[in-house]
């Protein structure tokens, strides 16, 4: 079943796909311009990444995907 967030990744999805730790993803976001979507929440905001934008950014920055994420 497809939902409107099927092609959105979490920080952990990126960690799994690129073999990095969460701090690396946050550094990519804050220092290297990894595109992010902030979803406002009541307690804290959710951070999501569009899969296609991550792939495009990773290719441009020479990041190698180590495995596919379901």
PyMOL commands that set and color helices and strands:
alter all, ss='L'
color gray80, all
select helices_A, chain A and resi 11-18+22-32+51-60
alter helices_A, ss='H'
color red, helices_A
select strands_A, chain A and resi 8-9+37-39+46-50
alter strands_A, ss='S'
color yellow, strands_A
deselect
rebuild
show_as cartoon
